[in-house]
Amino acid sequence: MSEDAQAKDPEMMTIIAFSGDLDKLWPTMILGSTAAANGMDVTIFYTFWGLFPLVKDEVRITGYDAMTKMLAMKNPPGFQKAKLSKMNMGGMGRWMMRKVAAKNNLMPPEELFEISQDLGVNMWPCLMTMELLGIKPEQMRPGLGEPAGAATALARMSKSQISLFI
Amino acid sequence: MDVAKTVDAKGQKCPMPVLMTAKAAKELQPGQVMLIEATDGGARSDIPAWASQTGNELVESSQEGDVLRFYIRKK
């Protein structure tokens, strides 16, 4: 990059990752990594169902009451267990989609996540969702930003040339 | 043209050719040229778009069979 390009502030993109579905995680990771490769300053804010992929694959979210236990049971954490929003067919759809992707050399979302981290994409977990679900910081993937709230995300979106809700 | 680095993105799907190009660009000195080879049809427009977005110069592009080649000079 030229010194001129480095001197001026880079363009910004903010994605609100609201869904934990595999079919939504893919475009989130593709757009996030590519924007960073294009020199943009990228932040992804993971909230509600979008937070589940950030929890380590081996962690079992247990919840703290009947409702959160049910939520945790229906939403196993980690990228690997992310379901398709349609035609998941008890995991068959997810398996087929991943198989087709691998056959065509499309990177799985968890690998694009790691590449995005290498490219400097800020990964912000939503603090409210963490508290709601009883998820502790040590149960989440390494290299995330400080858990933040809606106002922090909005402050960044107001400065971003591109803001997406996926 | 002196090629300082070659990026083999053949067989890789979107967005990998661009991500590999961006990574390689970080390892180049200003003025050096890298060659990117890709077979993903999306690279035809994605690599030039990346170059213009990042201010690097697309010196030359060509196609031979399925393989797209891009020469990019780092700014």
gemmi code that builds the backbone of each chain (N, CA, C; Angstrom):
import gemmi

chains = {
    "A": [
        ("MET", (0.842, -1.199, 0.000), (0.000, 0.000, 0.000), (0.873, 1.244, 0.000)),
        ("SER", (0.465, 2.289, -0.693), (1.262, 3.508, -0.752), (1.190, 4.252, 0.570)),
        ("GLU", (2.098, 5.187, 0.749), (2.073, 5.963, 1.989), (0.832, 6.838, 2.042)),
        ("ASP", (0.414, 7.312, 0.840), (-0.815, 8.111, 0.785), (-1.991, 7.306, 1.312)),
        ("ALA", (-2.055, 6.057, 0.840), (-3.191, 5.216, 1.224), (-3.147, 4.919, 2.726)),
        ("GLN", (-1.930, 4.792, 3.261), (-1.817, 4.503, 4.688), (-2.118, 5.736, 5.529)),
        ("ALA", (-1.817, 6.907, 4.954), (-1.974, 8.139, 5.709), (-3.443, 8.443, 5.985)),
        ("LYS", (-4.295, 8.226, 4.954), (-5.701, 8.526, 5.207), (-6.361, 7.349, 5.930)),
        ("ASP", (-7.418, 7.654, 6.674), (-8.108, 6.595, 7.407), (-8.705, 5.599, 6.422)),
        ("PRO", (-8.560, 4.299, 6.723), (-9.155, 3.316, 5.811), (-10.679, 3.335, 5.907)),
        ("GLU", (-11.308, 2.904, 4.844), (-12.772, 2.764, 4.877), (-13.143, 1.700, 5.906)),
        ("MET", (-14.349, 1.794, 6.430), (-14.773, 0.861, 7.472), (-15.981, 0.037, 7.044)),
        ("MET", (-16.010, -1.204, 7.526), (-17.192, -2.044, 7.334), (-17.543, -2.682, 8.676)),
        ("THR", (-18.823, -2.689, 8.997), (-19.285, -3.354, 10.218), (-20.379, -4.347, 9.846)),
        ("ILE", (-20.233, -5.574, 10.319), (-21.264, -6.585, 10.093), (-21.864, -6.961, 11.447)),
        ("ILE", (-23.183, -6.926, 11.539), (-23.858, -7.482, 12.706), (-24.194, -8.923, 12.364)),
        ("ALA", (-23.481, -9.867, 13.004), (-23.719, -11.289, 12.740), (-24.758, -11.778, 13.751)),
        ("PHE", (-25.994, -11.830, 13.296), (-27.132, -12.113, 14.168), (-27.512, -13.589, 14.110)),
        ("SER", (-27.184, -14.242, 12.995), (-27.605, -15.631, 12.789), (-26.453, -16.599, 13.010)),
        ("GLY", (-26.759, -17.740, 13.600), (-25.754, -18.792, 13.748), (-25.894, -19.859, 12.685)),
        ("ASP", (-26.742, -19.598, 11.669), (-26.932, -20.601, 10.612), (-25.729, -20.653, 9.682)),
        ("LEU", (-25.401, -21.849, 9.259), (-24.248, -22.053, 8.375), (-24.371, -21.211, 7.104)),
        ("ASP", (-25.590, -21.134, 6.556), (-25.764, -20.403, 5.299), (-25.584, -18.891, 5.470)),
        ("LYS", (-25.696, -18.385, 6.705), (-25.438, -16.960, 6.940), (-23.969, -16.737, 7.325)),
        ("LEU", (-23.382, -17.725, 8.017), (-21.990, -17.569, 8.449), (-21.045, -17.497, 7.255)),
        ("TRP", (-21.393, -18.236, 6.213), (-20.508, -18.241, 5.032), (-20.356, -16.843, 4.440)),
        ("PRO", (-21.460, -16.166, 4.045), (-21.260, -14.812, 3.494), (-20.642, -13.836, 4.490)),
        ("THR", (-20.959, -13.981, 5.782), (-20.344, -13.094, 6.782), (-18.824, -13.219, 6.728)),
        ("MET", (-18.347, -14.469, 6.692), (-16.899, -14.703, 6.715), (-16.234, -14.330, 5.390)),
        ("ILE", (-16.942, -14.577, 4.274), (-16.381, -14.230, 2.962), (-16.260, -12.713, 2.835)),
        ("LEU", (-17.317, -11.996, 3.187), (-17.291, -10.533, 3.046), (-16.328, -9.906, 4.054)),
        ("GLY", (-16.302, -10.419, 5.274), (-15.417, -9.867, 6.293), (-13.952, -10.017, 5.909)),
        ("SER", (-13.563, -11.229, 5.485), (-12.159, -11.465, 5.131), (-11.774, -10.669, 3.890)),
        ("THR", (-12.667, -10.618, 2.895), (-12.337, -9.935, 1.646), (-12.232, -8.432, 1.861)),
        ("ALA", (-13.119, -7.867, 2.674), (-13.033, -6.424, 2.957), (-11.707, -6.098, 3.637)),
        ("ALA", (-11.271, -6.969, 4.570), (-9.980, -6.748, 5.232), (-8.847, -6.853, 4.219)),
        ("ALA", (-8.960, -7.816, 3.300), (-7.932, -7.960, 2.255), (-7.904, -6.730, 1.359)),
        ("ASN", (-9.049, -6.073, 1.198), (-9.141, -4.852, 0.391), (-8.650, -3.624, 1.149)),
        ("GLY", (-8.161, -3.842, 2.367), (-7.601, -2.733, 3.120), (-8.592, -2.025, 4.017)),
        ("MET", (-9.807, -2.576, 4.144), (-10.802, -1.914, 4.996), (-10.593, -2.292, 6.462)),
        ("ASP", (-11.074, -1.438, 7.330), (-11.058, -1.672, 8.779), (-12.394, -2.343, 9.111)),
        ("VAL", (-12.350, -3.641, 9.438), (-13.571, -4.447, 9.537), (-13.841, -4.888, 10.972)),
        ("THR", (-15.098, -4.766, 11.382), (-15.528, -5.290, 12.675), (-16.764, -6.158, 12.472)),
        ("ILE", (-16.772, -7.318, 13.108), (-17.977, -8.154, 13.107), (-18.456, -8.256, 14.548)),
        ("PHE", (-19.709, -7.870, 14.755), (-20.328, -7.885, 16.078), (-21.268, -9.090, 16.137)),
        ("TYR", (-20.967, -10.036, 17.020), (-21.719, -11.298, 17.080), (-22.752, -11.221, 18.188)),
        ("THR", (-24.017, -11.334, 17.806), (-25.060, -11.167, 18.796), (-26.164, -12.216, 18.633)),
        ("PHE", (-26.909, -12.461, 19.696), (-27.947, -13.497, 19.712), (-27.405, -14.814, 19.133)),
        ("TRP", (-28.107, -15.392, 18.170), (-27.709, -16.707, 17.655), (-26.346, -16.658, 16.971)),
        ("GLY", (-25.946, -15.453, 16.570), (-24.643, -15.298, 15.932), (-23.488, -15.567, 16.869)),
        ("LEU", (-23.774, -15.550, 18.179), (-22.693, -15.735, 19.150), (-22.269, -17.206, 19.276)),
        ("PHE", (-23.183, -18.125, 19.017), (-22.881, -19.551, 19.230), (-21.617, -20.036, 18.497)),
        ("PRO", (-21.398, -19.599, 17.236), (-20.175, -20.080, 16.560), (-18.876, -19.663, 17.245)),
        ("LEU", (-18.912, -18.587, 18.036), (-17.684, -18.123, 18.691), (-17.313, -18.959, 19.911)),
        ("VAL", (-18.272, -19.764, 20.370), (-17.988, -20.621, 21.524), (-17.158, -21.802, 21.025)),
        ("LYS", (-16.158, -22.179, 21.803), (-15.276, -23.278, 21.404), (-16.089, -24.538, 21.121)),
        ("ASP", (-15.656, -25.292, 20.103), (-16.389, -26.492, 19.668), (-16.636, -27.470, 20.812)),
        ("GLU", (-15.653, -27.580, 21.727), (-15.740, -28.631, 22.740), (-16.570, -28.214, 23.969)),
        ("VAL", (-16.935, -26.919, 24.022), (-17.685, -26.424, 25.187), (-19.144, -26.854, 25.091)),
        ("ARG", (-19.718, -27.238, 26.248), (-21.156, -27.468, 26.301), (-21.783, -26.358, 27.115)),
        ("ILE", (-22.594, -25.541, 26.448), (-23.290, -24.492, 27.190), (-24.395, -25.186, 27.977)),
        ("THR", (-24.400, -24.977, 29.282), (-25.368, -25.720, 30.091), (-26.603, -24.886, 30.429)),
        ("GLY", (-26.480, -23.558, 30.381), (-27.598, -22.726, 30.789), (-27.741, -22.741, 32.298)),
        ("TYR", (-28.674, -21.920, 32.826), (-28.796, -21.817, 34.279), (-30.242, -21.987, 34.741)),
        ("ASP", (-31.160, -22.117, 33.788), (-32.548, -22.414, 34.158), (-33.199, -23.189, 33.006)),
        ("ALA", (-34.472, -23.522, 33.152), (-35.126, -24.380, 32.146), (-35.037, -23.779, 30.744)),
        ("MET", (-35.268, -22.469, 30.644), (-35.287, -21.826, 29.326), (-33.898, -21.809, 28.677)),
        ("THR", (-32.888, -21.389, 29.449), (-31.555, -21.302, 28.851), (-30.985, -22.698, 28.592)),
        ("LYS", (-31.391, -23.669, 29.404), (-30.959, -25.056, 29.153), (-31.534, -25.551, 27.818)),
        ("MET", (-32.792, -25.201, 27.565), (-33.443, -25.574, 26.308), (-32.758, -24.892, 25.127)),
        ("LEU", (-32.498, -23.573, 25.262), (-31.823, -22.805, 24.215), (-30.466, -23.414, 23.893)),
        ("ALA", (-29.728, -23.759, 24.968), (-28.388, -24.323, 24.806), (-28.463, -25.678, 24.100)),
        ("MET", (-29.483, -26.465, 24.446), (-29.611, -27.785, 23.845), (-29.932, -27.687, 22.351)),
        ("LYS", (-30.751, -26.690, 21.988), (-31.154, -26.539, 20.594), (-30.069, -25.872, 19.743)),
        ("ASN", (-29.086, -25.254, 20.389), (-28.049, -24.514, 19.649), (-26.658, -24.950, 20.087)),
        ("PRO", (-26.215, -26.131, 19.677), (-24.872, -26.547, 20.075), (-23.836, -25.565, 19.531)),
        ("PRO", (-22.825, -25.216, 20.316), (-21.910, -24.152, 19.924), (-20.856, -24.594, 18.902)),
        ("GLY", (-20.160, -23.614, 18.368), (-19.054, -23.856, 17.446), (-19.502, -23.825, 15.990)),
        ("PHE", (-18.555, -23.495, 15.110), (-18.848, -23.456, 13.673), (-19.262, -24.828, 13.147)),
        ("GLN", (-18.598, -25.860, 13.692), (-18.805, -27.206, 13.148), (-20.261, -27.649, 13.241)),
        ("LYS", (-20.946, -27.176, 14.274), (-22.305, -27.658, 14.492), (-23.365, -26.702, 13.938)),
        ("ALA", (-22.926, -25.625, 13.289), (-23.891, -24.675, 12.716), (-24.764, -25.381, 11.678)),
        ("LYS", (-26.058, -25.117, 11.766), (-27.029, -25.802, 10.892), (-27.378, -24.950, 9.682)),
        ("LEU", (-27.944, -25.583, 8.673), (-28.544, -24.844, 7.561), (-29.920, -24.355, 8.016)),
        ("SER", (-30.294, -23.147, 7.586), (-31.596, -22.619, 8.014), (-32.727, -23.366, 7.318)),
        ("LYS", (-32.460, -23.874, 6.118), (-33.470, -24.658, 5.403), (-32.859, -25.986, 4.988)),
        ("MET", (-33.672, -27.019, 4.953), (-33.235, -28.337, 4.481), (-32.050, -28.880, 5.282)),
        ("ASN", (-32.027, -28.597, 6.585), (-30.925, -29.141, 7.381), (-31.084, -30.658, 7.547)),
        ("MET", (-32.308, -31.109, 7.595), (-32.638, -32.543, 7.651), (-31.824, -33.279, 8.721)),
        ("GLY", (-31.908, -32.753, 9.924), (-31.237, -33.413, 11.046), (-29.728, -33.487, 10.895)),
        ("GLY", (-29.140, -32.536, 10.177), (-27.687, -32.511, 10.029), (-27.215, -33.023, 8.666)),
        ("MET", (-28.115, -33.702, 7.953), (-27.796, -34.232, 6.620), (-27.491, -33.085, 5.645)),
        ("GLY", (-28.326, -32.024, 5.714), (-28.139, -30.873, 4.818), (-26.811, -30.190, 5.067)),
        ("ARG", (-26.491, -30.017, 6.346), (-25.216, -29.397, 6.713), (-24.054, -30.226, 6.179)),
        ("TRP", (-24.153, -31.541, 6.384), (-23.087, -32.442, 5.947), (-22.899, -32.362, 4.433)),
        ("MET", (-24.033, -32.353, 3.706), (-23.955, -32.298, 2.237), (-23.369, -30.975, 1.766)),
        ("MET", (-23.813, -29.875, 2.395), (-23.323, -28.546, 2.000), (-21.819, -28.437, 2.221)),
        ("ARG", (-21.358, -28.953, 3.356), (-19.913, -28.909, 3.639), (-19.136, -29.786, 2.661)),
        ("LYS", (-19.743, -30.906, 2.295), (-19.110, -31.837, 1.355), (-18.970, -31.179, -0.028)),
        ("VAL", (-20.059, -30.547, -0.491), (-20.037, -29.855, -1.781), (-18.999, -28.733, -1.755)),
        ("ALA", (-18.965, -27.987, -0.630), (-18.021, -26.876, -0.510), (-16.581, -27.388, -0.589)),
        ("ALA", (-16.301, -28.483, 0.146), (-14.942, -29.028, 0.174), (-14.543, -29.520, -1.215)),
        ("LYS", (-15.486, -30.150, -1.908), (-15.206, -30.678, -3.249), (-14.856, -29.542, -4.211)),
        ("ASN", (-15.461, -28.366, -3.975), (-15.232, -27.218, -4.856), (-14.191, -26.246, -4.308)),
        ("ASN", (-13.457, -26.690, -3.285), (-12.398, -25.839, -2.702), (-12.905, -24.550, -2.108)),
        ("LEU", (-14.166, -24.529, -1.663), (-14.646, -23.369, -0.922), (-14.256, -23.561, 0.538)),
        ("MET", (-13.541, -22.563, 1.082), (-13.065, -22.662, 2.468), (-14.239, -22.725, 3.438)),
        ("PRO", (-14.193, -23.608, 4.427), (-15.263, -23.614, 5.433), (-15.209, -22.334, 6.273)),
        ("PRO", (-16.361, -21.946, 6.859), (-16.417, -20.654, 7.566), (-15.434, -20.552, 8.725)),
        ("GLU", (-15.146, -21.677, 9.416), (-14.206, -21.586, 10.544), (-12.798, -21.246, 10.066)),
        ("GLU", (-12.431, -21.704, 8.854), (-11.100, -21.349, 8.332), (-11.070, -19.902, 7.868)),
        ("LEU", (-12.189, -19.458, 7.247), (-12.275, -18.052, 6.843), (-12.255, -17.140, 8.078)),
        ("PHE", (-12.814, -17.627, 9.179), (-12.786, -16.865, 10.440), (-11.337, -16.655, 10.870)),
        ("GLU", (-10.538, -17.731, 10.812), (-9.145, -17.617, 11.245), (-8.334, -16.724, 10.315)),
        ("ILE", (-8.597, -16.853, 8.996), (-7.920, -15.966, 8.038), (-8.312, -14.516, 8.322)),
        ("SER", (-9.588, -14.298, 8.615), (-10.066, -12.943, 8.929), (-9.340, -12.385, 10.147)),
        ("GLN", (-9.161, -13.225, 11.161), (-8.427, -12.781, 12.352), (-6.992, -12.402, 11.985)),
        ("ASP", (-6.355, -13.221, 11.131), (-4.985, -12.909, 10.688), (-4.938, -11.578, 9.954)),
        ("LEU", (-6.029, -11.266, 9.216), (-6.076, -10.025, 8.438), (-6.488, -8.837, 9.310)),
        ("GLY", (-6.707, -9.093, 10.602), (-6.974, -7.988, 11.526), (-8.433, -7.620, 11.699)),
        ("VAL", (-9.350, -8.512, 11.294), (-10.776, -8.221, 11.503), (-11.076, -8.257, 13.007)),
        ("ASN", (-11.746, -7.225, 13.496), (-12.144, -7.179, 14.909), (-13.364, -8.069, 15.116)),
        ("MET", (-13.272, -8.984, 16.064), (-14.380, -9.882, 16.359), (-14.932, -9.512, 17.732)),
        ("TRP", (-16.110, -8.905, 17.740), (-16.685, -8.417, 18.995), (-17.858, -9.285, 19.436)),
        ("PRO", (-17.744, -9.971, 20.567), (-18.920, -10.673, 21.088), (-19.854, -9.706, 21.810)),
        ("CYS", (-21.143, -9.982, 21.724), (-22.151, -9.167, 22.407), (-22.227, -9.586, 23.875)),
        ("LEU", (-21.952, -8.641, 24.756), (-21.904, -8.933, 26.192), (-23.275, -9.359, 26.724)),
        ("MET", (-24.301, -8.668, 26.250), (-25.654, -8.985, 26.705), (-26.012, -10.435, 26.377)),
        ("THR", (-25.679, -10.886, 25.148), (-25.984, -12.267, 24.759), (-25.194, -13.258, 25.611)),
        ("MET", (-23.924, -12.927, 25.891), (-23.105, -13.807, 26.737), (-23.755, -13.987, 28.105)),
        ("GLU", (-24.216, -12.885, 28.669), (-24.837, -12.945, 29.994), (-26.173, -13.677, 29.938)),
        ("LEU", (-26.918, -13.413, 28.880), (-28.221, -14.052, 28.693), (-28.086, -15.572, 28.662)),
        ("LEU", (-27.028, -16.044, 27.996), (-26.858, -17.481, 27.810), (-25.914, -18.102, 28.837)),
        ("GLY", (-25.337, -17.266, 29.697), (-24.417, -17.774, 30.697), (-23.103, -18.267, 30.105)),
        ("ILE", (-22.636, -17.599, 29.041), (-21.372, -17.993, 28.412), (-20.232, -17.177, 29.015)),
        ("LYS", (-19.184, -17.875, 29.469), (-18.049, -17.200, 30.093), (-16.981, -16.898, 29.040)),
        ("PRO", (-16.199, -15.819, 29.245), (-15.163, -15.454, 28.257), (-14.213, -16.615, 27.943)),
        ("GLU", (-13.865, -17.430, 28.977), (-12.893, -18.510, 28.738), (-13.493, -19.653, 27.904)),
        ("GLN", (-14.812, -19.627, 27.683), (-15.439, -20.664, 26.847), (-15.444, -20.272, 25.371)),
        ("MET", (-14.950, -19.060, 25.083), (-15.003, -18.561, 23.714), (-13.638, -18.714, 23.036)),
        ("ARG", (-13.678, -18.645, 21.695), (-12.451, -18.706, 20.909), (-11.459, -17.628, 21.341)),
        ("PRO", (-10.152, -17.896, 21.143), (-9.162, -16.870, 21.489), (-9.135, -15.741, 20.446)),
        ("GLY", (-8.582, -14.617, 20.852), (-8.349, -13.510, 19.918), (-9.559, -12.651, 19.632)),
        ("LEU", (-10.582, -12.737, 20.489), (-11.752, -11.883, 20.287), (-11.522, -10.527, 20.942)),
        ("GLY", (-12.312, -9.526, 20.516), (-12.259, -8.220, 21.147), (-12.996, -8.246, 22.476)),
        ("GLU", (-12.952, -7.118, 23.175), (-13.699, -6.971, 24.423), (-15.187, -7.135, 24.142)),
        ("PRO", (-15.910, -7.912, 24.955), (-17.363, -7.976, 24.774), (-17.949, -6.568, 24.831)),
        ("ALA", (-18.870, -6.295, 23.904), (-19.396, -4.933, 23.777), (-20.915, -4.952, 23.704)),
        ("GLY", (-21.481, -3.752, 23.694), (-22.929, -3.616, 23.657), (-23.420, -2.941, 22.392)),
        ("ALA", (-24.737, -2.762, 22.325), (-25.370, -2.218, 21.126), (-24.859, -0.819, 20.795)),
        ("ALA", (-24.659, 0.019, 21.825), (-24.228, 1.399, 21.572), (-22.837, 1.428, 20.937)),
        ("THR", (-21.959, 0.523, 21.398), (-20.604, 0.447, 20.837), (-20.665, 0.034, 19.365)),
        ("ALA", (-21.525, -0.966, 19.088), (-21.673, -1.431, 17.709), (-22.242, -0.320, 16.825)),
        ("LEU", (-23.244, 0.388, 17.344), (-23.873, 1.463, 16.558), (-22.911, 2.619, 16.307)),
        ("ALA", (-22.087, 2.935, 17.318), (-21.120, 4.016, 17.153), (-20.183, 3.706, 15.987)),
        ("ARG", (-19.835, 2.428, 15.854), (-18.950, 2.031, 14.773), (-19.688, 2.018, 13.435)),
        ("MET", (-20.937, 1.545, 13.470), (-21.734, 1.507, 12.231), (-21.935, 2.910, 11.667)),
        ("SER", (-22.088, 3.898, 12.567), (-22.341, 5.258, 12.081), (-21.124, 5.825, 11.359)),
        ("LYS", (-19.950, 5.240, 11.614), (-18.729, 5.701, 10.936), (-18.380, 4.831, 9.733)),
        ("SER", (-19.118, 3.734, 9.561), (-18.770, 2.763, 8.517), (-19.441, 3.107, 7.193)),
        ("GLN", (-18.665, 2.945, 6.111), (-19.240, 3.143, 4.786), (-20.179, 1.985, 4.442)),
        ("ILE", (-19.860, 0.792, 4.973), (-20.698, -0.384, 4.727), (-21.095, -0.977, 6.076)),
        ("SER", (-22.386, -1.138, 6.291), (-22.875, -1.847, 7.475), (-23.872, -2.911, 7.023)),
        ("LEU", (-23.687, -4.112, 7.524), (-24.557, -5.222, 7.116), (-25.123, -5.933, 8.340)),
        ("PHE", (-26.297, -6.466, 8.164), (-26.965, -7.240, 9.210), (-27.235, -8.621, 8.625)),
        ("ILE", (-26.475, -9.627, 9.082), (-26.582, -10.954, 8.453), (-27.009, -11.987, 9.487)),
    ],
    "B": [
        ("MET", (9.617, -8.803, -17.473), (9.168, -8.323, -16.153), (9.719, -9.249, -15.064)),
        ("ASP", (10.351, -8.657, -14.065), (10.853, -9.445, -12.932), (9.709, -9.751, -11.971)),
        ("VAL", (9.469, -11.033, -11.780), (8.399, -11.420, -10.848), (9.031, -11.813, -9.510)),
        ("ALA", (8.720, -11.059, -8.471), (9.317, -11.302, -7.154), (8.607, -12.438, -6.429)),
        ("LYS", (7.351, -12.656, -6.774), (6.555, -13.639, -6.044), (5.443, -14.165, -6.939)),
        ("THR", (5.168, -15.465, -6.842), (4.055, -16.046, -7.598), (3.043, -16.631, -6.622)),
        ("VAL", (1.777, -16.256, -6.828), (0.693, -16.777, -5.994), (-0.063, -17.817, -6.809)),
        ("ASP", (0.002, -19.063, -6.356), (-0.722, -20.121, -7.063), (-2.088, -20.319, -6.404)),
        ("ALA", (-3.107, -19.677, -6.981), (-4.467, -19.799, -6.435), (-5.327, -20.678, -7.349)),
        ("LYS", (-4.645, -21.473, -8.178), (-5.399, -22.334, -9.098), (-6.229, -23.348, -8.298)),
        ("GLY", (-7.486, -23.497, -8.675), (-8.368, -24.436, -7.984), (-9.079, -23.827, -6.788)),
        ("GLN", (-8.621, -22.663, -6.336), (-9.230, -22.017, -5.164), (-10.464, -21.223, -5.566)),
        ("LYS", (-11.485, -21.286, -4.701), (-12.722, -20.538, -4.959), (-12.708, -19.200, -4.214)),
        ("CYS", (-13.582, -18.306, -4.694), (-13.815, -17.030, -4.020), (-14.048, -17.284, -2.526)),
        ("PRO", (-13.473, -16.563, -1.612), (-12.626, -15.376, -1.810), (-11.121, -15.667, -1.735)),
        ("MET", (-10.736, -16.950, -1.813), (-9.324, -17.282, -1.543), (-8.312, -16.598, -2.469)),
        ("PRO", (-8.568, -16.514, -3.816), (-7.546, -15.846, -4.639), (-7.222, -14.424, -4.145)),
        ("VAL", (-8.262, -13.690, -3.723), (-8.037, -12.325, -3.228), (-7.302, -12.352, -1.883)),
        ("LEU", (-7.701, -13.278, -1.000), (-7.044, -13.337, 0.319), (-5.574, -13.711, 0.167)),
        ("MET", (-5.293, -14.648, -0.742), (-3.898, -15.063, -0.970), (-3.086, -13.919, -1.587)),
        ("THR", (-3.745, -13.155, -2.477), (-3.086, -12.006, -3.105), (-2.741, -10.942, -2.059)),
        ("ALA", (-3.714, -10.676, -1.164), (-3.489, -9.660, -0.129), (-2.349, -10.069, 0.796)),
        ("LYS", (-2.297, -11.368, 1.136), (-1.249, -11.866, 2.017), (0.123, -11.725, 1.347)),
        ("ALA", (0.182, -12.109, 0.061), (1.447, -12.035, -0.668), (1.911, -10.586, -0.808)),
        ("ALA", (0.945, -9.673, -1.003), (1.300, -8.256, -1.188), (2.022, -7.701, 0.041)),
        ("LYS", (1.648, -8.214, 1.221), (2.281, -7.745, 2.457), (3.764, -8.097, 2.504)),
        ("GLU", (4.114, -9.177, 1.779), (5.498, -9.647, 1.820), (6.356, -9.026, 0.714)),
        ("LEU", (5.748, -8.167, -0.116), (6.484, -7.528, -1.211), (6.988, -6.150, -0.813)),
        ("GLN", (8.077, -5.737, -1.457), (8.558, -4.362, -1.306), (7.837, -3.496, -2.349)),
        ("PRO", (7.656, -2.204, -2.064), (7.060, -1.318, -3.070), (7.836, -1.390, -4.383)),
        ("GLY", (7.089, -1.459, -5.492), (7.719, -1.521, -6.813), (7.908, -2.936, -7.321)),
        ("GLN", (7.884, -3.917, -6.406), (8.036, -5.314, -6.846), (6.743, -5.813, -7.478)),
        ("VAL", (6.896, -6.790, -8.367), (5.749, -7.332, -9.100), (5.471, -8.752, -8.647)),
        ("MET", (4.192, -9.062, -8.473), (3.820, -10.456, -8.199), (2.891, -10.959, -9.293)),
        ("LEU", (2.969, -12.266, -9.495), (2.102, -12.928, -10.479), (1.069, -13.753, -9.726)),
        ("ILE", (-0.201, -13.558, -10.072), (-1.266, -14.354, -9.469), (-1.861, -15.249, -10.546)),
        ("GLU", (-1.924, -16.530, -10.247), (-2.556, -17.476, -11.173), (-3.798, -18.040, -10.513)),
        ("ALA", (-4.938, -17.964, -11.211), (-6.201, -18.431, -10.640), (-7.050, -19.081, -11.727)),
        ("THR", (-7.923, -19.984, -11.310), (-8.849, -20.610, -12.258), (-10.306, -20.264, -11.933)),
        ("ASP", (-10.553, -19.658, -10.777), (-11.907, -19.264, -10.398), (-12.345, -18.094, -11.284)),
        ("GLY", (-13.491, -18.247, -11.958), (-13.978, -17.204, -12.871), (-14.154, -15.859, -12.184)),
        ("GLY", (-14.488, -15.902, -10.886), (-14.692, -14.660, -10.144), (-13.432, -13.814, -10.058)),
        ("ALA", (-12.270, -14.473, -10.146), (-10.998, -13.754, -10.038), (-10.827, -12.758, -11.192)),
        ("ARG", (-11.472, -13.032, -12.310), (-11.348, -12.159, -13.488), (-11.683, -10.709, -13.134)),
        ("SER", (-12.718, -10.533, -12.330), (-13.044, -9.168, -11.903), (-12.552, -8.871, -10.478)),
        ("ASP", (-12.426, -9.926, -9.644), (-12.064, -9.697, -8.233), (-10.629, -9.204, -8.056)),
        ("ILE", (-9.703, -9.766, -8.808), (-8.295, -9.357, -8.635), (-8.096, -7.899, -9.095)),
        ("PRO", (-8.626, -7.517, -10.291), (-8.540, -6.091, -10.653), (-9.252, -5.187, -9.640)),
        ("ALA", (-10.391, -5.653, -9.094), (-11.117, -4.843, -8.099), (-10.278, -4.670, -6.837)),
        ("TRP", (-9.615, -5.752, -6.425), (-8.742, -5.675, -5.246), (-7.616, -4.671, -5.501)),
        ("ALA", (-7.005, -4.748, -6.714), (-5.878, -3.867, -7.039), (-6.321, -2.406, -6.987)),
        ("SER", (-7.483, -2.113, -7.568), (-7.895, -0.710, -7.589), (-8.297, -0.244, -6.189)),
        ("GLN", (-8.895, -1.123, -5.398), (-9.305, -0.767, -4.030), (-8.096, -0.481, -3.140)),
        ("THR", (-7.016, -1.237, -3.351), (-5.847, -1.117, -2.471), (-4.774, -0.190, -3.057)),
        ("GLY", (-4.999, 0.320, -4.267), (-4.051, 1.250, -4.858), (-2.825, 0.591, -5.462)),
        ("ASN", (-2.900, -0.731, -5.657), (-1.796, -1.413, -6.343), (-2.082, -1.445, -7.846)),
        ("GLU", (-1.011, -1.573, -8.648), (-1.173, -1.427, -10.094), (-1.293, -2.787, -10.780)),
        ("LEU", (-2.395, -2.962, -11.506), (-2.534, -4.148, -12.351), (-1.787, -3.865, -13.640)),
        ("VAL", (-0.634, -4.504, -13.812), (0.240, -4.192, -14.948), (-0.251, -4.895, -16.200)),
        ("GLU", (-0.669, -6.148, -16.010), (-1.026, -6.941, -17.186), (-1.888, -8.118, -16.731)),
        ("SER", (-2.850, -8.500, -17.567), (-3.593, -9.723, -17.278), (-3.763, -10.518, -18.557)),
        ("SER", (-3.832, -11.833, -18.404), (-3.959, -12.682, -19.582), (-4.653, -13.972, -19.187)),
        ("GLN", (-5.027, -14.741, -20.187), (-5.660, -16.026, -19.938), (-5.052, -17.064, -20.858)),
        ("GLU", (-4.778, -18.239, -20.282), (-4.276, -19.343, -21.092), (-5.053, -20.584, -20.675)),
        ("GLY", (-5.949, -21.051, -21.539), (-6.838, -22.140, -21.154), (-7.730, -21.666, -20.019)),
        ("ASP", (-7.731, -22.415, -18.913), (-8.555, -22.038, -17.759), (-7.815, -21.096, -16.816)),
        ("VAL", (-6.534, -20.894, -17.047), (-5.725, -20.169, -16.063), (-5.684, -18.672, -16.367)),
        ("LEU", (-6.123, -17.890, -15.364), (-6.053, -16.435, -15.459), (-4.756, -15.984, -14.797)),
        ("ARG", (-4.056, -15.058, -15.448), (-2.800, -14.546, -14.877), (-2.878, -13.039, -14.707)),
        ("PHE", (-2.449, -12.588, -13.560), (-2.449, -11.154, -13.268), (-1.065, -10.760, -12.753)),
        ("TYR", (-0.517, -9.717, -13.341), (0.750, -9.160, -12.826), (0.405, -7.872, -12.088)),
        ("ILE", (0.778, -7.828, -10.824), (0.438, -6.654, -10.014), (1.694, -6.066, -9.391)),
        ("ARG", (1.845, -4.750, -9.567), (2.995, -4.060, -8.969), (2.564, -3.386, -7.679)),
        ("LYS", (3.306, -3.702, -6.626), (2.965, -3.109, -5.316), (3.324, -1.632, -5.284)),
        ("LYS", (2.378, -0.841, -4.791), (2.605, 0.608, -4.680), (3.365, 0.913, -3.397)),
    ],
}
model = gemmi.Model(1)
for chain_id, residues in chains.items():
    chain = gemmi.Chain(chain_id)
    for i, (resn, *xyz) in enumerate(residues, 1):
        res = gemmi.Residue()
        res.name, res.seqid = resn, gemmi.SeqId(i, " ")
        for name, pos in zip(("N", "CA", "C"), xyz):
            atom = gemmi.Atom()
            atom.name, atom.element = name, gemmi.Element(name[0])
            atom.pos, atom.b_iso = gemmi.Position(*pos), 0.0
            res.add_atom(atom)
        chain.add_residue(res)
    model.add_chain(chain)
structure = gemmi.Structure()
structure.add_model(model)
structure.setup_entities()
